[in-house]
Amino acid sequence: MSQKEVAAVFEELTGRTFEYEHMPIEVMKGMLQDDDEMTRTAAGLMLNCAAGDYVDLTETLEILPVERTGIREFAKALLAQLPA
């Protein structure tokens, strides 16, 4: 799912509308040169998301076997933990 599709699930479940902000790829690439490690890390994550990179979890799930769930179920469980 794209980030917008995931956000749409949360919008639907919360009844709220989220505001989106577009960040150009060039800005994210520039952030990779920042002195701050957190900024560089965030930039790397954003670039991977923007590229639609697929992460193969096969090896990870062999080491840490967890039950995976769909985004709708995850969102419901997460939202149920928030204060009313």
Summary of the structure (lengths in Angstrom):
residues: 84
radius of gyration: 16.0
end to end distance: 27.8
largest distance: 40.9
contacts: 148
relative contact order: 0.13
helix: 60%
strand: 0%
